Amino acid sequence: MSGPLLECTGVRVQVRSRCLVEGLDLQARAGEFVAVLGENGAGKTLTLHTLAGLRAAAAGRVLLEGRELAQWPRRALARRLALLTQVSEDPFPNTALETAVMGRHPHIEFWRWESEADYERAREALTAVGLAGCDDRDVQTLSGGERRRVALATVLAQEPRVFLLDEPTNHLDPHHQLEILRLFRTRADAGCTVIASLHDATLAAQFADRTLLLFGDGRWAYGASADTLTSDALSALYRTPIQEIGFQGRRVFVNG
């Protein structure tokens, strides 16, 4: 399709009487990586949940492939859009492979078991996040970073066109942060849309084509990362001085 994969118009995100985001207009196309930045409590998670259809917008519309989310059958929606939540819980014992293969469930017909092809997709996803050979590990024995990568493997196994990632680098060391963002940059380059909330403006500048800034009081800014990520904008966003420096041809943002 030539239009945006995911878009919203006039969206308001609020909690009780507090408006976090007012009148959000956003278009995310195939091939784009969009970073979402803002302070804690600014509405990043609630905005992603609204874009995923988990909560209704207080106003406005969200469309996937030109069709309102409410018009999509849930199964068809899950084949096109995946959400990585900020926290992953494991109420029951499961192996890493059994957890990752859950991402295949939207593609499995009712009353059918996972096929060997589904397990192979799950293994490929585990390998992609650096967990090859961990298929039989109980997720409750994994470190926080390893468990986060299992959650990322699960959304990869889902094979959606749109990835909504809520702080995908949570619990990850610097090496794995870069590896995971490179992985999803590759997915975007292959024609998917990736929208990810991040806390690091330097990583946003490195990987994201476009950036959404959420100020937590209704205000927002959205545009090309080269234009949106500035010292002035980030200083206002985080209410602390942020300076930009150049390093090996890259933009680096530091407190200063």
Secondary structure, 3 states (H helix, E strand, C coil): CCCCCEEEEEEEEEECCEEEEEEEEEEECCCCEEEEECCCCCCHHHHHHHHHCCCCCCEEEEEECCEEHHHCCHHHHHHHEEEECCCCCCCCCCEHHHHHHHHHHHHCCCCCCCCHHHHHHHHHHHHHCCCCCCCCCEHHHCCHHHHHHHHHHHHHHHCCCEEEEECCCCCCCHHHHHHHHHHHHHHHHCCCEEEEECCCHHHHHHHCCEEEEECCCECEEEEEHHHHCCHHHHHHHHCCCEEEEEECCEEEEEEC
